[in-house]
Amino acid sequence: MRSFEVPTFYLSPIISRVKAKRKARDPRKQDFDPTVLDFGTVRFILARHFGFCFGVENAIEIAYRAIDENPGKRIFLLSQMIHNPEVNDDLQDRGIRFLQDTEGAILTPMSELNRDDVVLIPAFGTTLEIEAELKAIGVDVDTYNTTCPFVEKVWKRSAKLATEDYTIVIHGKPIHEETRATFSHAGESGHAMVIKNMEEAEVLCGFILGERDWSEFDTHFDGRTSKGFDPKLHLNRIGVVNQTTMLASDTQAISDRIKQAVVARKASGDSTDFANTRDTLCYATNDNQQATEAALGMPGTDMALVVGGYNSSNTSHLVELCEAVLPTFFIRNEKELLPDGAVQHFDWRLGLHQSTMDPWPEASGERVPHILVTSGASCPDATVDRVIHSILQRYPGAKNVDDVLVDFEQRMAL
């Protein structure tokens, strides 16, 4: 897999060494056991996979190249490059302006653009309608298109399924940029609809099985079906794809449930009416989630910190996994670990910023605190590095960082 030129200020002296050693020992990514860094007064449990994924590194490389290659030109992003405030703030500090916010509200009208402006398509991709608007102005939409290749893979599979008369059911958050883009592309050559969770999948299955009245369909899915969608006609053959940052296990469960309904509808139990789309699940999202689950299996862990942007879907799902097992704190960066011991953190379910006073575990006898740390796919390793250093300040007498890393590297060499 190719490597990207990511600005050095996003890299981490600690995490880079850990990842390099783990990759050298396990290049095929078959070992999901966490990394343990023992500082004597506190022990960190690091998930095997976290931080920038392939698609994010690709987007960042293109964005900074666009800045370097276009001095003096106006540069715009359709919306946030990725869902990380530090990355987006840095791009804005370098002069990049946003055309929309994450929900599609206009920040800079298209009417202000001209053909000489540089426009970056974010990693989530964009809708065909927005792309057409930009092309009509004369804006180049290809040179700095940072759409994640794995998102494009979903689009290509959706287009192929459409030619075989499958309707695409998209498991995603309806207002998320990626879901809007996938819905647009899926609806270009066929029919598509969006469902956000298993509860809505159950409702959809009720219609598929004839257990619900068709007149109620729009009550549940109004605004989330493609033009000309007729549920009586277009729920006969189905393929399920997802917003790539959703929980893979949730998408698979939804897919299995809909397949069950589609097959059960016919006396013959015809499974050809349901398309196998398992290979469209994003490998990076899947790896990060499996790595987090493996880290949660580490005995004796006291708490978890998940680092990333509050509007990051993949990060919130890591938080969801951790919350089921441990006291968990969703933080943006080290600034939310306050000097008085409080932790400011985000409740992704309620959408609220909260504060918890002194949740830090204390040593008990000879046992030291164990803290699980991971981050979302759009979070720089440098941010995680700073979080680790901030935590070390709370546990005085910790071993020297370089000594701990050397010990880790020696253990990996055995």
C-alpha positions in Angstrom: 0.0 0.0 0.0 1.4 3.4 -1.0 2.5 5.9 1.6 1.6 9.6 1.7 3.4 12.8 2.5 1.7 14.0 5.6 3.0 17.2 7.3 5.5 16.3 10.0 3.5 18.3 12.6 0.8 15.7 12.4 3.2 12.9 13.3 4.1 11.7 16.8 7.5 10.6 18.2 5.8 8.1 20.4 3.1 6.7 18.2 5.2 6.7 15.0 7.8 4.4 16.7 5.1 2.1 18.1 3.3 1.8 14.7 6.5 1.3 12.8 7.5 -1.6 15.1 4.1 -3.2 15.0 4.0 -2.9 11.2 7.4 -4.4 10.8 6.5 -7.4 13.0 3.0 -7.8 11.6 2.9 -6.4 8.0 -0.3 -8.4 7.1 -2.2 -6.9 10.1 -3.2 -10.3 11.6 -2.3 -9.4 15.2 -5.0 -7.2 16.8 -3.5 -7.4 20.3 -3.0 -4.0 21.9 0.4 -2.4 22.6 1.3 -2.0 26.2 3.5 0.9 27.3 4.5 0.6 30.9 5.7 3.9 32.5 5.9 2.5 36.0 3.3 4.8 37.6 0.8 4.3 34.8 0.3 1.8 32.0 -1.1 2.7 28.6 -3.1 0.2 26.5 -2.9 1.4 22.9 -5.3 -0.1 20.3 -3.4 -1.9 17.5 -4.9 0.3 14.9 -6.0 4.0 15.2 -5.4 7.4 13.7 -5.1 8.5 10.1 -6.3 5.9 7.6 -5.4 5.6 3.9 -8.3 7.9 2.8 -7.4 10.6 5.3 -3.7 10.6 4.5 -4.6 10.8 0.8 -6.9 13.8 1.5 -4.3 15.6 3.6 -1.5 15.1 1.1 -3.7 16.5 -1.7 -4.9 19.5 0.4 -1.5 20.6 1.3 -0.2 20.1 -2.2 -3.1 22.3 -3.5 -1.9 25.1 -1.1 1.8 24.7 -2.3 0.8 24.6 -6.0 -1.5 27.6 -6.0 0.1 30.6 -4.4 -2.1 33.7 -4.7 -5.2 31.8 -5.8 -8.4 31.5 -3.8 -8.8 28.0 -2.5 -12.0 26.5 -1.2 -13.1 23.3 0.4 -16.7 22.1 -0.2 -17.0 21.4 3.5 -14.6 20.1 6.2 -11.7 18.1 4.7 -12.2 15.5 7.4 -14.0 15.6 10.8 -11.1 16.9 12.8 -10.9 20.4 14.2 -7.1 20.7 14.3 -6.7 19.7 10.6 -9.6 22.0 9.4 -8.4 24.9 11.6 -4.9 24.6 10.1 -6.2 24.6 6.6 -8.3 27.7 7.3 -5.3 29.4 8.9 -3.5 28.8 5.5 -6.2 30.6 3.7 -8.6 27.9 2.6 -12.3 28.8 2.9 -15.3 26.5 3.3 -18.3 26.6 0.9 -20.6 24.6 3.2 -20.8 23.4 6.7 -21.0 19.6 7.5 -24.7 19.6 7.1 -24.7 21.3 3.7 -25.6 24.8 4.9 -24.1 27.5 2.6 -21.2 29.4 4.0 -19.9 30.9 0.7 -22.4 31.0 -2.2 -21.4 29.3 -5.4 -22.1 32.5 -7.2 -18.9 34.0 -5.6 -16.8 31.4 -7.4 -15.1 31.8 -10.8 -13.3 29.3 -13.1 -9.9 30.3 -11.7 -10.7 29.3 -8.2 -9.3 26.1 -6.7 -12.0 23.8 -5.1 -11.1 20.7 -3.1 -13.6 17.9 -2.8 -13.4 16.5 0.7 -12.6 12.9 1.7 -16.3 12.2 2.0 -16.9 13.0 -1.7 -19.8 15.1 -2.9 -23.1 14.8 -4.6 -23.4 14.8 -8.4 -25.6 17.9 -8.2 -22.9 19.9 -6.5 -20.3 18.6 -8.9 -22.5 19.7 -11.8 -22.8 23.2 -10.3 -19.0 23.5 -10.1 -18.5 22.3 -13.6 -21.1 24.8 -14.9 -19.0 27.6 -13.4 -15.9 26.1 -15.1 -14.2 24.9 -11.9 -11.8 22.0 -12.1 -13.3 19.3 -9.9 -10.7 16.6 -10.6 -7.2 17.8 -9.8 -7.8 18.2 -6.1 -10.6 15.7 -5.5 -9.7 14.0 -2.2 -12.6 11.5 -2.2 -11.6 8.4 -0.3 -11.0 5.5 -2.7 -13.1 3.2 -0.4 -16.0 5.6 -0.6 -15.7 5.5 -4.4 -15.7 1.7 -4.2 -19.1 1.8 -2.6 -20.3 4.1 -5.4 -19.0 1.7 -8.1 -20.6 -1.3 -6.5 -23.9 0.6 -6.2 -23.8 1.6 -9.9 -23.1 -2.1 -10.9 -26.0 -3.3 -8.7 -28.3 -0.7 -10.3 -27.7 -2.3 -13.7 -28.9 -5.6 -12.2 -32.1 -4.0 -10.9 -31.1 -3.9 -7.3 -32.3 -1.1 -5.1 -29.5 0.3 -2.9 -30.2 0.6 0.8 -27.6 2.8 2.5 -26.9 2.4 6.2 -25.8 5.8 7.3 -26.5 9.1 9.0 -28.9 10.9 6.6 -27.3 14.3 7.0 -23.6 13.1 6.9 -21.7 14.4 3.9 -20.7 10.9 2.8 -24.2 9.5 3.0 -25.5 12.4 1.0 -22.9 11.8 -1.6 -23.4 8.0 -1.8 -27.2 8.5 -2.0 -26.7 10.9 -4.9 -24.4 8.5 -6.8 -26.5 5.4 -6.1 -29.6 7.2 -7.3 -28.0 8.3 -10.6 -28.5 4.9 -12.4 -31.0 3.2 -10.1 -33.0 3.6 -6.9 -31.7 4.1 -3.4 -32.9 4.9 0.1 -31.2 5.7 3.5 -31.8 4.0 6.8 -30.0 5.0 9.9 -30.2 2.0 12.3 -31.6 -1.4 13.0 -34.9 0.1 14.2 -35.5 1.5 10.8 -34.3 -1.7 9.2 -37.1 -3.5 11.1 -39.6 -1.0 9.8 -38.3 -1.5 6.3 -38.6 -5.3 6.7 -42.2 -4.9 7.7 -42.9 -3.3 4.3 -40.9 -6.0 2.5 -42.8 -8.8 4.2 -46.2 -7.1 3.6 -46.8 -6.6 7.3 -47.2 -2.8 7.0 -49.5 -0.7 4.9 -47.7 0.9 1.9 -49.5 4.2 2.7 -47.3 4.6 5.8 -44.0 4.3 3.9 -43.4 8.0 3.5 -44.1 8.6 7.1 -41.0 6.7 8.0 -38.7 7.4 5.0 -39.8 10.7 3.5 -36.9 12.6 1.9 -34.7 9.6 2.1 -35.6 7.8 -1.2 -34.4 8.6 -4.7 -36.5 10.3 -7.4 -39.3 8.1 -8.6 -38.9 5.6 -5.8 -41.9 3.3 -5.5 -41.6 0.9 -2.5 -44.1 -1.5 -4.1 -41.8 -1.9 -7.1 -38.3 -1.1 -5.8 -38.0 -3.3 -2.7 -38.0 -6.6 -4.7 -34.2 -6.8 -5.1 -31.9 -5.1 -2.6 -28.2 -4.6 -1.9 -27.0 -2.9 1.4 -24.0 -0.6 1.5 -22.9 1.7 4.2 -21.5 5.1 5.1 -18.0 3.7 5.6 -17.6 5.1 9.1 -20.5 3.2 10.6 -20.0 0.3 12.9 -19.3 -2.6 10.6 -21.1 -5.0 12.9 -24.2 -2.8 12.8 -24.2 -2.7 9.0 -23.7 -6.5 8.8 -26.6 -7.1 11.3 -28.8 -4.8 9.2 -27.8 -6.5 6.0 -28.5 -9.9 7.5 -31.9 -8.8 8.7 -33.0 -7.4 5.4 -31.7 -10.4 3.6 -33.8 -12.6 5.9 -36.9 -10.6 5.0 -36.2 -10.6 1.3 -35.7 -14.3 1.2 -38.7 -15.1 3.5 -41.0 -13.0 1.2 -41.0 -15.7 -1.4 -42.1 -19.3 -0.9 -39.0 -20.4 -2.9 -36.7 -18.5 -0.5 -34.8 -16.9 -3.5 -31.6 -15.5 -2.1 -30.6 -14.0 -5.5 -32.9 -11.1 -4.7 -30.3 -9.9 -2.1 -26.8 -8.9 -3.2 -23.7 -9.8 -1.2 -22.0 -6.4 -0.6 -19.8 -7.5 2.4 -16.6 -6.4 0.5 -17.7 -2.8 0.4 -17.1 -2.4 4.2 -14.1 -0.1 4.8 -11.1 -2.1 5.9 -9.7 0.8 8.0 -13.0 1.3 9.9 -13.2 -2.4 10.4 -9.6 -2.7 11.6 -10.0 0.2 14.1 -13.1 -1.3 15.5 -11.7 -4.8 15.9 -8.5 -3.3 17.4 -10.6 -1.4 19.9 -12.5 -4.5 20.8 -9.3 -6.4 21.3 -7.9 -3.7 23.6 -11.1 -3.8 25.6 -10.4 -7.4 26.3 -7.2 -6.5 28.1 -7.9 -7.5 31.8 -7.5 -4.8 34.5 -8.1 -1.8 32.3 -9.6 1.1 34.4 -10.8 3.6 31.8 -10.7 4.6 28.1 -9.9 7.8 26.3 -11.0 8.2 22.7 -9.5 11.1 20.9 -11.0 12.8 17.9 -13.4 15.4 16.4 -16.8 15.5 18.1 -18.5 15.3 14.7 -16.5 12.3 13.6 -18.8 9.4 13.0 -16.1 6.7 13.1 -14.7 8.2 16.4 -18.1 8.2 18.0 -18.5 4.5 17.2 -15.2 3.7 18.9 -16.6 5.6 21.9 -19.7 3.5 21.7 -17.7 0.3 21.8 -15.6 1.5 24.8 -18.6 2.7 26.7 -20.1 -0.8 26.8 -17.1 -2.0 28.8 -15.3 0.9 30.6 -15.7 4.4 31.9 -15.0 6.3 28.7 -14.2 9.9 27.8 -14.5 11.3 24.3 -12.0 14.2 24.0 -10.8 16.4 21.2 -7.2 16.8 22.4 -5.0 17.3 25.5 -6.5 20.7 26.3 -9.6 18.9 27.7 -7.5 17.3 30.4 -7.6 20.2 32.9 -4.9 21.1 35.4 -7.3 20.6 38.3 -7.9 16.9 37.3 -11.2 17.4 35.5 -11.8 16.0 32.1 -14.0 17.9 29.6 -15.6 15.4 27.3 -18.3 15.0 24.7 -21.5 13.0 25.1 -22.1 11.9 21.5 -25.6 10.7 22.2 -26.9 13.9 23.7 -24.5 16.2 21.7 -23.4 17.9 24.9 -20.0 18.9 26.2 -19.6 17.8 29.8 -17.1 17.9 32.6 -16.1 15.1 35.0 -14.0 15.9 38.1 -11.0 13.7 38.7 -11.9 10.4 37.0 -8.3 9.3 37.0 -7.6 5.8 38.6 -5.2 5.6 41.4 -2.5 3.0 42.2 -3.7 0.2 44.5 -0.9 -1.6 46.3 1.6 -2.7 43.6 -0.9 -2.4 40.8 -0.6 0.7 38.6 -3.5 2.3 36.7 -4.3 1.0 33.2 -5.6 3.5 30.7 -6.8 2.5 27.2 -6.1 5.1 24.5 -7.3 5.1 20.9 -8.4 7.7 18.3 -10.5 8.1 15.3 -9.3 7.8 11.7 -9.2 11.5 11.2 -7.2 12.3 14.4 -3.4 13.1 14.0 -1.0 10.9 16.0 0.6 14.1 17.3 -2.7 14.8 19.2 -2.6 11.4 20.8 1.1 12.0 21.7 0.2 15.2 23.5 -2.7 13.4 25.3 -0.2 10.7 26.6 2.2 13.4 27.8 -0.6 15.2 29.6 -1.6 12.0 31.4 2.0 11.3 32.4 2.0 14.6 34.2 -0.8 13.3 36.5 1.3 10.3 37.5 4.7 11.7 38.8 7.7 9.5 38.8 6.9 7.9 35.4 9.8 6.4 33.5 11.5 8.3 30.7 9.5 8.1 27.4 12.5 7.0 25.3 13.4 4.3 27.8 9.9 2.9 27.7 9.9 2.9 23.9 13.3 1.2 23.7 12.0 -1.5 26.1 8.9 -1.9 23.9 11.0 -2.2 20.7 13.2 -4.8 22.4 10.2 -6.9 23.4 8.9 -6.6 19.8 12.2 -7.9 18.5 12.0 -11.2 20.5 
